[in-house]
Amino acid sequence: MAKDKAKPLCKWKKKEIAENLGDLAEIVRAPKYICQKCTRVAHKKKWLCNPEKLM
Ligand SMILES: [Zn+2]
């Protein structure tokens, strides 16, 4: 996956998750935001569809 392509984790399909495990590990490492809708976490807002800052 291209680094500048910011598709929210919320929209990733199973296949995309499987193909991008390396990227995913980076995205969810030391998370700063949580998606209020999907309860996923990420270190940048752009990876979530409804981001809320974690404490
Ligand atoms: Zn979401």
mmCIF file of the protein (N, C-alpha, C, O) and its ligand, coordinates in Angstrom:
data_MODEL
# 
_entry.id   MODEL 
# 
loop_
_entity.id 
_entity.type 
_entity.pdbx_number_of_molecules 
1 polymer     1 
2 non-polymer 1 
# 
_entity_poly.entity_id                      1 
_entity_poly.type                           'polypeptide(L)' 
_entity_poly.nstd_linkage                   no 
_entity_poly.nstd_monomer                   no 
_entity_poly.pdbx_seq_one_letter_code       MAKDKAKPLCKWKKKEIAENLGDLAEIVRAPKYICQKCTRVAHKKKWLCNPEKLM 
_entity_poly.pdbx_seq_one_letter_code_can   MAKDKAKPLCKWKKKEIAENLGDLAEIVRAPKYICQKCTRVAHKKKWLCNPEKLM 
_entity_poly.pdbx_strand_id                 A 
# 
loop_
_entity_poly_seq.entity_id 
_entity_poly_seq.num 
_entity_poly_seq.mon_id 
_entity_poly_seq.hetero 
1 1  MET n 
1 2  ALA n 
1 3  LYS n 
1 4  ASP n 
1 5  LYS n 
1 6  ALA n 
1 7  LYS n 
1 8  PRO n 
1 9  LEU n 
1 10 CYS n 
1 11 LYS n 
1 12 TRP n 
1 13 LYS n 
1 14 LYS n 
1 15 LYS n 
1 16 GLU n 
1 17 ILE n 
1 18 ALA n 
1 19 GLU n 
1 20 ASN n 
1 21 LEU n 
1 22 GLY n 
1 23 ASP n 
1 24 LEU n 
1 25 ALA n 
1 26 GLU n 
1 27 ILE n 
1 28 VAL n 
1 29 ARG n 
1 30 ALA n 
1 31 PRO n 
1 32 LYS n 
1 33 TYR n 
1 34 ILE n 
1 35 CYS n 
1 36 GLN n 
1 37 LYS n 
1 38 CYS n 
1 39 THR n 
1 40 ARG n 
1 41 VAL n 
1 42 ALA n 
1 43 HIS n 
1 44 LYS n 
1 45 LYS n 
1 46 LYS n 
1 47 TRP n 
1 48 LEU n 
1 49 CYS n 
1 50 ASN n 
1 51 PRO n 
1 52 GLU n 
1 53 LYS n 
1 54 LEU n 
1 55 MET n 
# 
loop_
_struct_asym.id 
_struct_asym.entity_id 
A 1 
B 2 
# 
loop_
_chem_comp.id 
_chem_comp.type 
_chem_comp.mon_nstd_flag 
ALA 'L-peptide linking' y 
ARG 'L-peptide linking' y 
ASN 'L-peptide linking' y 
ASP 'L-peptide linking' y 
CYS 'L-peptide linking' y 
GLN 'L-peptide linking' y 
GLU 'L-peptide linking' y 
GLY 'peptide linking'   y 
HIS 'L-peptide linking' y 
ILE 'L-peptide linking' y 
LEU 'L-peptide linking' y 
LYS 'L-peptide linking' y 
MET 'L-peptide linking' y 
PRO 'L-peptide linking' y 
THR 'L-peptide linking' y 
TRP 'L-peptide linking' y 
TYR 'L-peptide linking' y 
VAL 'L-peptide linking' y 
ZN  non-polymer         . 
# 
_pdbx_entity_nonpoly.entity_id   2 
_pdbx_entity_nonpoly.name        ? 
_pdbx_entity_nonpoly.comp_id     ZN 
# 
_pdbx_nonpoly_scheme.asym_id         B 
_pdbx_nonpoly_scheme.entity_id       2 
_pdbx_nonpoly_scheme.mon_id          ZN 
_pdbx_nonpoly_scheme.ndb_seq_num     1 
_pdbx_nonpoly_scheme.pdb_seq_num     101 
_pdbx_nonpoly_scheme.auth_seq_num    101 
_pdbx_nonpoly_scheme.pdb_mon_id      ZN 
_pdbx_nonpoly_scheme.auth_mon_id     ZN 
_pdbx_nonpoly_scheme.pdb_strand_id   A 
_pdbx_nonpoly_scheme.pdb_ins_code    . 
# 
loop_
_atom_site.group_PDB 
_atom_site.id 
_atom_site.type_symbol 
_atom_site.label_atom_id 
_atom_site.label_alt_id 
_atom_site.label_comp_id 
_atom_site.label_asym_id 
_atom_site.label_entity_id 
_atom_site.label_seq_id 
_atom_site.pdbx_PDB_ins_code 
_atom_site.Cartn_x 
_atom_site.Cartn_y 
_atom_site.Cartn_z 
_atom_site.occupancy 
_atom_site.B_iso_or_equiv 
_atom_site.pdbx_formal_charge 
_atom_site.auth_seq_id 
_atom_site.auth_comp_id 
_atom_site.auth_asym_id 
_atom_site.auth_atom_id 
_atom_site.pdbx_PDB_model_num 
ATOM   1   N  N  . MET A 1 1  ? 0.847   -1.200 0.000  1.00 0.00 ? 1   MET A N  1 
ATOM   2   C  CA . MET A 1 1  ? 0.000   0.000  0.000  1.00 0.00 ? 1   MET A CA 1 
ATOM   3   C  C  . MET A 1 1  ? 0.881   1.248  0.000  1.00 0.00 ? 1   MET A C  1 
ATOM   4   O  O  . MET A 1 1  ? 1.878   1.315  0.718  1.00 0.00 ? 1   MET A O  1 
ATOM   5   N  N  . ALA A 1 2  ? 0.509   2.213  -0.797 1.00 0.00 ? 2   ALA A N  1 
ATOM   6   C  CA . ALA A 1 2  ? 1.271   3.454  -0.845 1.00 0.00 ? 2   ALA A CA 1 
ATOM   7   C  C  . ALA A 1 2  ? 1.156   4.189  0.491  1.00 0.00 ? 2   ALA A C  1 
ATOM   8   O  O  . ALA A 1 2  ? 0.102   4.191  1.127  1.00 0.00 ? 2   ALA A O  1 
ATOM   9   N  N  . LYS A 1 3  ? 2.245   4.803  0.895  1.00 0.00 ? 3   LYS A N  1 
ATOM   10  C  CA . LYS A 1 3  ? 2.285   5.446  2.212  1.00 0.00 ? 3   LYS A CA 1 
ATOM   11  C  C  . LYS A 1 3  ? 1.327   6.625  2.314  1.00 0.00 ? 3   LYS A C  1 
ATOM   12  O  O  . LYS A 1 3  ? 0.834   6.937  3.397  1.00 0.00 ? 3   LYS A O  1 
ATOM   13  N  N  . ASP A 1 4  ? 1.067   7.275  1.193  1.00 0.00 ? 4   ASP A N  1 
ATOM   14  C  CA . ASP A 1 4  ? 0.222   8.468  1.240  1.00 0.00 ? 4   ASP A CA 1 
ATOM   15  C  C  . ASP A 1 4  ? -1.261  8.128  1.103  1.00 0.00 ? 4   ASP A C  1 
ATOM   16  O  O  . ASP A 1 4  ? -2.115  9.012  1.167  1.00 0.00 ? 4   ASP A O  1 
ATOM   17  N  N  . LYS A 1 5  ? -1.552  6.881  0.922  1.00 0.00 ? 5   LYS A N  1 
ATOM   18  C  CA . LYS A 1 5  ? -2.951  6.472  0.813  1.00 0.00 ? 5   LYS A CA 1 
ATOM   19  C  C  . LYS A 1 5  ? -3.512  6.231  2.205  1.00 0.00 ? 5   LYS A C  1 
ATOM   20  O  O  . LYS A 1 5  ? -3.146  5.259  2.865  1.00 0.00 ? 5   LYS A O  1 
ATOM   21  N  N  . ALA A 1 6  ? -4.385  7.097  2.646  1.00 0.00 ? 6   ALA A N  1 
ATOM   22  C  CA . ALA A 1 6  ? -4.907  7.000  3.999  1.00 0.00 ? 6   ALA A CA 1 
ATOM   23  C  C  . ALA A 1 6  ? -6.353  6.541  3.984  1.00 0.00 ? 6   ALA A C  1 
ATOM   24  O  O  . ALA A 1 6  ? -7.284  7.343  4.064  1.00 0.00 ? 6   ALA A O  1 
ATOM   25  N  N  . LYS A 1 7  ? -6.511  5.265  3.883  1.00 0.00 ? 7   LYS A N  1 
ATOM   26  C  CA . LYS A 1 7  ? -7.858  4.702  3.953  1.00 0.00 ? 7   LYS A CA 1 
ATOM   27  C  C  . LYS A 1 7  ? -8.132  4.337  5.403  1.00 0.00 ? 7   LYS A C  1 
ATOM   28  O  O  . LYS A 1 7  ? -7.354  3.596  6.004  1.00 0.00 ? 7   LYS A O  1 
ATOM   29  N  N  . PRO A 1 8  ? -9.205  4.832  5.972  1.00 0.00 ? 8   PRO A N  1 
ATOM   30  C  CA . PRO A 1 8  ? -9.449  4.531  7.388  1.00 0.00 ? 8   PRO A CA 1 
ATOM   31  C  C  . PRO A 1 8  ? -9.465  3.031  7.650  1.00 0.00 ? 8   PRO A C  1 
ATOM   32  O  O  . PRO A 1 8  ? -10.000 2.254  6.859  1.00 0.00 ? 8   PRO A O  1 
ATOM   33  N  N  . LEU A 1 9  ? -8.877  2.644  8.756  1.00 0.00 ? 9   LEU A N  1 
ATOM   34  C  CA . LEU A 1 9  ? -8.869  1.223  9.133  1.00 0.00 ? 9   LEU A CA 1 
ATOM   35  C  C  . LEU A 1 9  ? -10.283 0.662  9.138  1.00 0.00 ? 9   LEU A C  1 
ATOM   36  O  O  . LEU A 1 9  ? -10.518 -0.507 8.834  1.00 0.00 ? 9   LEU A O  1 
ATOM   37  N  N  . CYS A 1 10 ? -11.209 1.533  9.493  1.00 0.00 ? 10  CYS A N  1 
ATOM   38  C  CA . CYS A 1 10 ? -12.610 1.146  9.586  1.00 0.00 ? 10  CYS A CA 1 
ATOM   39  C  C  . CYS A 1 10 ? -13.137 0.568  8.277  1.00 0.00 ? 10  CYS A C  1 
ATOM   40  O  O  . CYS A 1 10 ? -14.062 -0.244 8.265  1.00 0.00 ? 10  CYS A O  1 
ATOM   41  N  N  . LYS A 1 11 ? -12.529 1.001  7.183  1.00 0.00 ? 11  LYS A N  1 
ATOM   42  C  CA . LYS A 1 11 ? -13.028 0.591  5.860  1.00 0.00 ? 11  LYS A CA 1 
ATOM   43  C  C  . LYS A 1 11 ? -12.236 -0.572 5.274  1.00 0.00 ? 11  LYS A C  1 
ATOM   44  O  O  . LYS A 1 11 ? -12.575 -1.090 4.210  1.00 0.00 ? 11  LYS A O  1 
ATOM   45  N  N  . TRP A 1 12 ? -11.182 -0.979 5.973  1.00 0.00 ? 12  TRP A N  1 
ATOM   46  C  CA . TRP A 1 12 ? -10.367 -2.061 5.433  1.00 0.00 ? 12  TRP A CA 1 
ATOM   47  C  C  . TRP A 1 12 ? -11.158 -3.358 5.408  1.00 0.00 ? 12  TRP A C  1 
ATOM   48  O  O  . TRP A 1 12 ? -11.884 -3.685 6.347  1.00 0.00 ? 12  TRP A O  1 
ATOM   49  N  N  . LYS A 1 13 ? -11.000 -4.079 4.328  1.00 0.00 ? 13  LYS A N  1 
ATOM   50  C  CA . LYS A 1 13 ? -11.614 -5.397 4.242  1.00 0.00 ? 13  LYS A CA 1 
ATOM   51  C  C  . LYS A 1 13 ? -10.625 -6.430 4.785  1.00 0.00 ? 13  LYS A C  1 
ATOM   52  O  O  . LYS A 1 13 ? -9.431  -6.161 4.917  1.00 0.00 ? 13  LYS A O  1 
ATOM   53  N  N  . LYS A 1 14 ? -11.142 -7.593 5.088  1.00 0.00 ? 14  LYS A N  1 
ATOM   54  C  CA . LYS A 1 14 ? -10.286 -8.658 5.622  1.00 0.00 ? 14  LYS A CA 1 
ATOM   55  C  C  . LYS A 1 14 ? -9.051  -8.881 4.757  1.00 0.00 ? 14  LYS A C  1 
ATOM   56  O  O  . LYS A 1 14 ? -7.939  -9.047 5.260  1.00 0.00 ? 14  LYS A O  1 
ATOM   57  N  N  . LYS A 1 15 ? -9.271  -8.881 3.461  1.00 0.00 ? 15  LYS A N  1 
ATOM   58  C  CA . LYS A 1 15 ? -8.179  -9.127 2.530  1.00 0.00 ? 15  LYS A CA 1 
ATOM   59  C  C  . LYS A 1 15 ? -7.118  -8.035 2.633  1.00 0.00 ? 15  LYS A C  1 
ATOM   60  O  O  . LYS A 1 15 ? -5.920  -8.318 2.620  1.00 0.00 ? 15  LYS A O  1 
ATOM   61  N  N  . GLU A 1 16 ? -7.570  -6.786 2.734  1.00 0.00 ? 16  GLU A N  1 
ATOM   62  C  CA . GLU A 1 16 ? -6.639  -5.666 2.841  1.00 0.00 ? 16  GLU A CA 1 
ATOM   63  C  C  . GLU A 1 16 ? -5.855  -5.739 4.147  1.00 0.00 ? 16  GLU A C  1 
ATOM   64  O  O  . GLU A 1 16 ? -4.665  -5.427 4.184  1.00 0.00 ? 16  GLU A O  1 
ATOM   65  N  N  . ILE A 1 17 ? -6.518  -6.145 5.196  1.00 0.00 ? 17  ILE A N  1 
ATOM   66  C  CA . ILE A 1 17 ? -5.838  -6.294 6.483  1.00 0.00 ? 17  ILE A CA 1 
ATOM   67  C  C  . ILE A 1 17 ? -4.747  -7.346 6.363  1.00 0.00 ? 17  ILE A C  1 
ATOM   68  O  O  . ILE A 1 17 ? -3.617  -7.141 6.807  1.00 0.00 ? 17  ILE A O  1 
ATOM   69  N  N  . ALA A 1 18 ? -5.096  -8.466 5.763  1.00 0.00 ? 18  ALA A N  1 
ATOM   70  C  CA . ALA A 1 18 ? -4.137  -9.559 5.605  1.00 0.00 ? 18  ALA A CA 1 
ATOM   71  C  C  . ALA A 1 18 ? -2.945  -9.137 4.749  1.00 0.00 ? 18  ALA A C  1 
ATOM   72  O  O  . ALA A 1 18 ? -1.813  -9.547 5.004  1.00 0.00 ? 18  ALA A O  1 
ATOM   73  N  N  . GLU A 1 19 ? -3.208  -8.311 3.727  1.00 0.00 ? 19  GLU A N  1 
ATOM   74  C  CA . GLU A 1 19 ? -2.147  -7.897 2.809  1.00 0.00 ? 19  GLU A CA 1 
ATOM   75  C  C  . GLU A 1 19 ? -1.282  -6.772 3.367  1.00 0.00 ? 19  GLU A C  1 
ATOM   76  O  O  . GLU A 1 19 ? -0.186  -6.520 2.868  1.00 0.00 ? 19  GLU A O  1 
ATOM   77  N  N  . ASN A 1 20 ? -1.778  -6.098 4.400  1.00 0.00 ? 20  ASN A N  1 
ATOM   78  C  CA . ASN A 1 20 ? -1.068  -4.922 4.909  1.00 0.00 ? 20  ASN A CA 1 
ATOM   79  C  C  . ASN A 1 20 ? -0.782  -5.017 6.406  1.00 0.00 ? 20  ASN A C  1 
ATOM   80  O  O  . ASN A 1 20 ? -0.796  -4.011 7.116  1.00 0.00 ? 20  ASN A O  1 
ATOM   81  N  N  . LEU A 1 21 ? -0.527  -6.218 6.868  1.00 0.00 ? 21  LEU A N  1 
ATOM   82  C  CA . LEU A 1 21 ? -0.292  -6.420 8.298  1.00 0.00 ? 21  LEU A CA 1 
ATOM   83  C  C  . LEU A 1 21 ? 0.863   -5.584 8.820  1.00 0.00 ? 21  LEU A C  1 
ATOM   84  O  O  . LEU A 1 21 ? 0.824   -5.094 9.949  1.00 0.00 ? 21  LEU A O  1 
ATOM   85  N  N  . GLY A 1 22 ? 1.887   -5.424 7.999  1.00 0.00 ? 22  GLY A N  1 
ATOM   86  C  CA . GLY A 1 22 ? 3.040   -4.634 8.410  1.00 0.00 ? 22  GLY A CA 1 
ATOM   87  C  C  . GLY A 1 22 ? 2.664   -3.183 8.662  1.00 0.00 ? 22  GLY A C  1 
ATOM   88  O  O  . GLY A 1 22 ? 3.038   -2.596 9.678  1.00 0.00 ? 22  GLY A O  1 
ATOM   89  N  N  . ASP A 1 23 ? 1.911   -2.610 7.713  1.00 0.00 ? 23  ASP A N  1 
ATOM   90  C  CA . ASP A 1 23 ? 1.435   -1.230 7.866  1.00 0.00 ? 23  ASP A CA 1 
ATOM   91  C  C  . ASP A 1 23 ? 0.505   -1.120 9.067  1.00 0.00 ? 23  ASP A C  1 
ATOM   92  O  O  . ASP A 1 23 ? 0.582   -0.175 9.853  1.00 0.00 ? 23  ASP A O  1 
ATOM   93  N  N  . LEU A 1 24 ? -0.365  -2.099 9.187  1.00 0.00 ? 24  LEU A N  1 
ATOM   94  C  CA . LEU A 1 24 ? -1.336  -2.076 10.277 1.00 0.00 ? 24  LEU A CA 1 
ATOM   95  C  C  . LEU A 1 24 ? -0.643  -2.054 11.631 1.00 0.00 ? 24  LEU A C  1 
ATOM   96  O  O  . LEU A 1 24 ? -1.049  -1.324 12.535 1.00 0.00 ? 24  LEU A O  1 
ATOM   97  N  N  . ALA A 1 25 ? 0.397   -2.854 11.763 1.00 0.00 ? 25  ALA A N  1 
ATOM   98  C  CA . ALA A 1 25 ? 1.139   -2.904 13.025 1.00 0.00 ? 25  ALA A CA 1 
ATOM   99  C  C  . ALA A 1 25 ? 1.679   -1.524 13.383 1.00 0.00 ? 25  ALA A C  1 
ATOM   100 O  O  . ALA A 1 25 ? 1.667   -1.128 14.549 1.00 0.00 ? 25  ALA A O  1 
ATOM   101 N  N  . GLU A 1 26 ? 2.159   -0.788 12.363 1.00 0.00 ? 26  GLU A N  1 
ATOM   102 C  CA . GLU A 1 26 ? 2.671   0.572  12.591 1.00 0.00 ? 26  GLU A CA 1 
ATOM   103 C  C  . GLU A 1 26 ? 1.547   1.527  12.993 1.00 0.00 ? 26  GLU A C  1 
ATOM   104 O  O  . GLU A 1 26 ? 1.713   2.368  13.877 1.00 0.00 ? 26  GLU A O  1 
ATOM   105 N  N  . ILE A 1 27 ? 0.409   1.381  12.329 1.00 0.00 ? 27  ILE A N  1 
ATOM   106 C  CA . ILE A 1 27 ? -0.708  2.300  12.542 1.00 0.00 ? 27  ILE A CA 1 
ATOM   107 C  C  . ILE A 1 27 ? -1.291  2.162  13.950 1.00 0.00 ? 27  ILE A C  1 
ATOM   108 O  O  . ILE A 1 27 ? -1.674  3.156  14.568 1.00 0.00 ? 27  ILE A O  1 
ATOM   109 N  N  . VAL A 1 28 ? -1.356  0.944  14.446 1.00 0.00 ? 28  VAL A N  1 
ATOM   110 C  CA . VAL A 1 28 ? -2.009  0.736  15.749 1.00 0.00 ? 28  VAL A CA 1 
ATOM   111 C  C  . VAL A 1 28 ? -1.025  0.746  16.917 1.00 0.00 ? 28  VAL A C  1 
ATOM   112 O  O  . VAL A 1 28 ? -1.421  0.654  18.079 1.00 0.00 ? 28  VAL A O  1 
ATOM   113 N  N  . ARG A 1 29 ? 0.265   0.858  16.591 1.00 0.00 ? 29  ARG A N  1 
ATOM   114 C  CA . ARG A 1 29 ? 1.265   0.909  17.646 1.00 0.00 ? 29  ARG A CA 1 
ATOM   115 C  C  . ARG A 1 29 ? 1.214   2.278  18.346 1.00 0.00 ? 29  ARG A C  1 
ATOM   116 O  O  . ARG A 1 29 ? 1.169   3.311  17.678 1.00 0.00 ? 29  ARG A O  1 
ATOM   117 N  N  . ALA A 1 30 ? 1.222   2.287  19.652 1.00 0.00 ? 30  ALA A N  1 
ATOM   118 C  CA . ALA A 1 30 ? 1.151   3.534  20.421 1.00 0.00 ? 30  ALA A CA 1 
ATOM   119 C  C  . ALA A 1 30 ? 0.016   4.435  19.932 1.00 0.00 ? 30  ALA A C  1 
ATOM   120 O  O  . ALA A 1 30 ? 0.268   5.563  19.508 1.00 0.00 ? 30  ALA A O  1 
ATOM   121 N  N  . PRO A 1 31 ? -1.196  3.967  19.982 1.00 0.00 ? 31  PRO A N  1 
ATOM   122 C  CA . PRO A 1 31 ? -2.333  4.723  19.438 1.00 0.00 ? 31  PRO A CA 1 
ATOM   123 C  C  . PRO A 1 31 ? -2.625  6.003  20.210 1.00 0.00 ? 31  PRO A C  1 
ATOM   124 O  O  . PRO A 1 31 ? -2.493  6.052  21.433 1.00 0.00 ? 31  PRO A O  1 
ATOM   125 N  N  . LYS A 1 32 ? -3.023  7.037  19.474 1.00 0.00 ? 32  LYS A N  1 
ATOM   126 C  CA . LYS A 1 32 ? -3.383  8.323  20.080 1.00 0.00 ? 32  LYS A CA 1 
ATOM   127 C  C  . LYS A 1 32 ? -4.849  8.659  19.845 1.00 0.00 ? 32  LYS A C  1 
ATOM   128 O  O  . LYS A 1 32 ? -5.396  9.565  20.474 1.00 0.00 ? 32  LYS A O  1 
ATOM   129 N  N  . TYR A 1 33 ? -5.472  7.932  18.946 1.00 0.00 ? 33  TYR A N  1 
ATOM   130 C  CA . TYR A 1 33 ? -6.875  8.202  18.625 1.00 0.00 ? 33  TYR A CA 1 
ATOM   131 C  C  . TYR A 1 33 ? -7.682  6.915  18.625 1.00 0.00 ? 33  TYR A C  1 
ATOM   132 O  O  . TYR A 1 33 ? -7.172  5.832  18.339 1.00 0.00 ? 33  TYR A O  1 
ATOM   133 N  N  . ILE A 1 34 ? -8.948  7.068  18.952 1.00 0.00 ? 34  ILE A N  1 
ATOM   134 C  CA . ILE A 1 34 ? -9.862  5.931  18.887 1.00 0.00 ? 34  ILE A CA 1 
ATOM   135 C  C  . ILE A 1 34 ? -11.044 6.318  18.009 1.00 0.00 ? 34  ILE A C  1 
ATOM   136 O  O  . ILE A 1 34 ? -11.485 7.467  18.027 1.00 0.00 ? 34  ILE A O  1 
ATOM   137 N  N  . CYS A 1 35 ? -11.542 5.384  17.259 1.00 0.00 ? 35  CYS A N  1 
ATOM   138 C  CA . CYS A 1 35 ? -12.738 5.635  16.467 1.00 0.00 ? 35  CYS A CA 1 
ATOM   139 C  C  . CYS A 1 35 ? -13.964 5.399  17.353 1.00 0.00 ? 35  CYS A C  1 
ATOM   140 O  O  . CYS A 1 35 ? -14.170 4.302  17.872 1.00 0.00 ? 35  CYS A O  1 
ATOM   141 N  N  . GLN A 1 36 ? -14.751 6.423  17.511 1.00 0.00 ? 36  GLN A N  1 
ATOM   142 C  CA . GLN A 1 36 ? -15.921 6.327  18.382 1.00 0.00 ? 36  GLN A CA 1 
ATOM   143 C  C  . GLN A 1 36 ? -16.977 5.404  17.803 1.00 0.00 ? 36  GLN A C  1 
ATOM   144 O  O  . GLN A 1 36 ? -17.797 4.839  18.526 1.00 0.00 ? 36  GLN A O  1 
ATOM   145 N  N  . LYS A 1 37 ? -16.941 5.267  16.516 1.00 0.00 ? 37  LYS A N  1 
ATOM   146 C  CA . LYS A 1 37 ? -17.956 4.468  15.845 1.00 0.00 ? 37  LYS A CA 1 
ATOM   147 C  C  . LYS A 1 37 ? -17.568 2.986  15.817 1.00 0.00 ? 37  LYS A C  1 
ATOM   148 O  O  . LYS A 1 37 ? -18.401 2.109  16.047 1.00 0.00 ? 37  LYS A O  1 
ATOM   149 N  N  . CYS A 1 38 ? -16.290 2.725  15.532 1.00 0.00 ? 38  CYS A N  1 
ATOM   150 C  CA . CYS A 1 38 ? -15.864 1.339  15.297 1.00 0.00 ? 38  CYS A CA 1 
ATOM   151 C  C  . CYS A 1 38 ? -14.958 0.801  16.408 1.00 0.00 ? 38  CYS A C  1 
ATOM   152 O  O  . CYS A 1 38 ? -14.598 -0.376 16.391 1.00 0.00 ? 38  CYS A O  1 
ATOM   153 N  N  . THR A 1 39 ? -14.590 1.644  17.364 1.00 0.00 ? 39  THR A N  1 
ATOM   154 C  CA . THR A 1 39 ? -13.694 1.291  18.469 1.00 0.00 ? 39  THR A CA 1 
ATOM   155 C  C  . THR A 1 39 ? -12.345 0.757  17.993 1.00 0.00 ? 39  THR A C  1 
ATOM   156 O  O  . THR A 1 39 ? -11.729 -0.075 18.658 1.00 0.00 ? 39  THR A O  1 
ATOM   157 N  N  . ARG A 1 40 ? -11.898 1.236  16.849 1.00 0.00 ? 40  ARG A N  1 
ATOM   158 C  CA . ARG A 1 40 ? -10.543 0.918  16.412 1.00 0.00 ? 40  ARG A CA 1 
ATOM   159 C  C  . ARG A 1 40 ? -9.608  2.024  16.898 1.00 0.00 ? 40  ARG A C  1 
ATOM   160 O  O  . ARG A 1 40 ? -10.044 3.138  17.188 1.00 0.00 ? 40  ARG A O  1 
ATOM   161 N  N  . VAL A 1 41 ? -8.338  1.705  16.979 1.00 0.00 ? 41  VAL A N  1 
ATOM   162 C  CA . VAL A 1 41 ? -7.376  2.710  17.419 1.00 0.00 ? 41  VAL A CA 1 
ATOM   163 C  C  . VAL A 1 41 ? -6.293  2.906  16.371 1.00 0.00 ? 41  VAL A C  1 
ATOM   164 O  O  . VAL A 1 41 ? -6.024  2.019  15.561 1.00 0.00 ? 41  VAL A O  1 
ATOM   165 N  N  . ALA A 1 42 ? -5.671  4.091  16.400 1.00 0.00 ? 42  ALA A N  1 
ATOM   166 C  CA . ALA A 1 42 ? -4.599  4.404  15.465 1.00 0.00 ? 42  ALA A CA 1 
ATOM   167 C  C  . ALA A 1 42 ? -3.758  5.539  16.020 1.00 0.00 ? 42  ALA A C  1 
ATOM   168 O  O  . ALA A 1 42 ? -4.178  6.242  16.940 1.00 0.00 ? 42  ALA A O  1 
ATOM   169 N  N  . HIS A 1 43 ? -2.553  5.718  15.452 1.00 0.00 ? 43  HIS A N  1 
ATOM   170 C  CA . HIS A 1 43 ? -1.713  6.802  15.938 1.00 0.00 ? 43  HIS A CA 1 
ATOM   171 C  C  . HIS A 1 43 ? -1.952  8.101  15.176 1.00 0.00 ? 43  HIS A C  1 
ATOM   172 O  O  . HIS A 1 43 ? -1.398  9.140  15.536 1.00 0.00 ? 43  HIS A O  1 
ATOM   173 N  N  . LYS A 1 44 ? -2.769  8.055  14.127 1.00 0.00 ? 44  LYS A N  1 
ATOM   174 C  CA . LYS A 1 44 ? -3.135  9.280  13.414 1.00 0.00 ? 44  LYS A CA 1 
ATOM   175 C  C  . LYS A 1 44 ? -4.620  9.285  13.106 1.00 0.00 ? 44  LYS A C  1 
ATOM   176 O  O  . LYS A 1 44 ? -5.225  8.248  12.835 1.00 0.00 ? 44  LYS A O  1 
ATOM   177 N  N  . LYS A 1 45 ? -5.192  10.488 13.155 1.00 0.00 ? 45  LYS A N  1 
ATOM   178 C  CA . LYS A 1 45 ? -6.619  10.671 12.888 1.00 0.00 ? 45  LYS A CA 1 
ATOM   179 C  C  . LYS A 1 45 ? -7.055  10.099 11.557 1.00 0.00 ? 45  LYS A C  1 
ATOM   180 O  O  . LYS A 1 45 ? -8.139  9.530  11.425 1.00 0.00 ? 45  LYS A O  1 
ATOM   181 N  N  . LYS A 1 46 ? -6.183  10.265 10.570 1.00 0.00 ? 46  LYS A N  1 
ATOM   182 C  CA . LYS A 1 46 ? -6.582  9.920  9.201  1.00 0.00 ? 46  LYS A CA 1 
ATOM   183 C  C  . LYS A 1 46 ? -6.945  8.450  9.029  1.00 0.00 ? 46  LYS A C  1 
ATOM   184 O  O  . LYS A 1 46 ? -7.579  8.078  8.042  1.00 0.00 ? 46  LYS A O  1 
ATOM   185 N  N  . TRP A 1 47 ? -6.552  7.625  9.970  1.00 0.00 ? 47  TRP A N  1 
ATOM   186 C  CA . TRP A 1 47 ? -6.830  6.193  9.850  1.00 0.00 ? 47  TRP A CA 1 
ATOM   187 C  C  . TRP A 1 47 ? -8.191  5.806  10.403 1.00 0.00 ? 47  TRP A C  1 
ATOM   188 O  O  . TRP A 1 47 ? -8.576  4.638  10.346 1.00 0.00 ? 47  TRP A O  1 
ATOM   189 N  N  . LEU A 1 48 ? -8.920  6.772  10.935 1.00 0.00 ? 48  LEU A N  1 
ATOM   190 C  CA . LEU A 1 48 ? -10.201 6.449  11.559 1.00 0.00 ? 48  LEU A CA 1 
ATOM   191 C  C  . LEU A 1 48 ? -11.327 7.264  10.940 1.00 0.00 ? 48  LEU A C  1 
ATOM   192 O  O  . LEU A 1 48 ? -11.106 8.392  10.500 1.00 0.00 ? 48  LEU A O  1 
ATOM   193 N  N  . CYS A 1 49 ? -12.521 6.709  10.904 1.00 0.00 ? 49  CYS A N  1 
ATOM   194 C  CA . CYS A 1 49 ? -13.643 7.415  10.267 1.00 0.00 ? 49  CYS A CA 1 
ATOM   195 C  C  . CYS A 1 49 ? -14.298 8.409  11.220 1.00 0.00 ? 49  CYS A C  1 
ATOM   196 O  O  . CYS A 1 49 ? -14.927 9.374  10.786 1.00 0.00 ? 49  CYS A O  1 
ATOM   197 N  N  . ASN A 1 50 ? -14.147 8.168  12.527 1.00 0.00 ? 50  ASN A N  1 
ATOM   198 C  CA . ASN A 1 50 ? -14.779 9.060  13.503 1.00 0.00 ? 50  ASN A CA 1 
ATOM   199 C  C  . ASN A 1 50 ? -13.854 9.212  14.715 1.00 0.00 ? 50  ASN A C  1 
ATOM   200 O  O  . ASN A 1 50 ? -14.199 8.803  15.824 1.00 0.00 ? 50  ASN A O  1 
ATOM   201 N  N  . PRO A 1 51 ? -12.665 9.809  14.489 1.00 0.00 ? 51  PRO A N  1 
ATOM   202 C  CA . PRO A 1 51 ? -11.614 9.805  15.491 1.00 0.00 ? 51  PRO A CA 1 
ATOM   203 C  C  . PRO A 1 51 ? -11.901 10.674 16.710 1.00 0.00 ? 51  PRO A C  1 
ATOM   204 O  O  . PRO A 1 51 ? -12.480 11.756 16.611 1.00 0.00 ? 51  PRO A O  1 
ATOM   205 N  N  . GLU A 1 52 ? -11.483 10.172 17.840 1.00 0.00 ? 52  GLU A N  1 
ATOM   206 C  CA . GLU A 1 52 ? -11.549 10.918 19.089 1.00 0.00 ? 52  GLU A CA 1 
ATOM   207 C  C  . GLU A 1 52 ? -10.203 10.712 19.776 1.00 0.00 ? 52  GLU A C  1 
ATOM   208 O  O  . GLU A 1 52 ? -9.675  9.601  19.809 1.00 0.00 ? 52  GLU A O  1 
ATOM   209 N  N  . LYS A 1 53 ? -9.648  11.809 20.333 1.00 0.00 ? 53  LYS A N  1 
ATOM   210 C  CA . LYS A 1 53 ? -8.341  11.708 20.949 1.00 0.00 ? 53  LYS A CA 1 
ATOM   211 C  C  . LYS A 1 53 ? -8.396  10.835 22.203 1.00 0.00 ? 53  LYS A C  1 
ATOM   212 O  O  . LYS A 1 53 ? -9.292  10.968 23.036 1.00 0.00 ? 53  LYS A O  1 
ATOM   213 N  N  . LEU A 1 54 ? -7.417  9.944  22.312 1.00 0.00 ? 54  LEU A N  1 
ATOM   214 C  CA . LEU A 1 54 ? -7.300  9.152  23.531 1.00 0.00 ? 54  LEU A CA 1 
ATOM   215 C  C  . LEU A 1 54 ? -6.659  10.001 24.615 1.00 0.00 ? 54  LEU A C  1 
ATOM   216 O  O  . LEU A 1 54 ? -5.925  10.946 24.326 1.00 0.00 ? 54  LEU A O  1 
ATOM   217 N  N  . MET A 1 55 ? -6.938  9.660  25.854 1.00 0.00 ? 55  MET A N  1 
ATOM   218 C  CA . MET A 1 55 ? -6.337  10.392 26.992 1.00 0.00 ? 55  MET A CA 1 
ATOM   219 C  C  . MET A 1 55 ? -4.827  10.189 26.992 1.00 0.00 ? 55  MET A C  1 
ATOM   220 O  O  . MET A 1 55 ? -4.133  10.717 27.861 1.00 0.00 ? 55  MET A O  1 
HETATM 221 ZN ZN . ZN  B 2 .  ? -14.444 4.073  12.316 1.00 0.00 2 101 ZN  A ZN 1 
# 
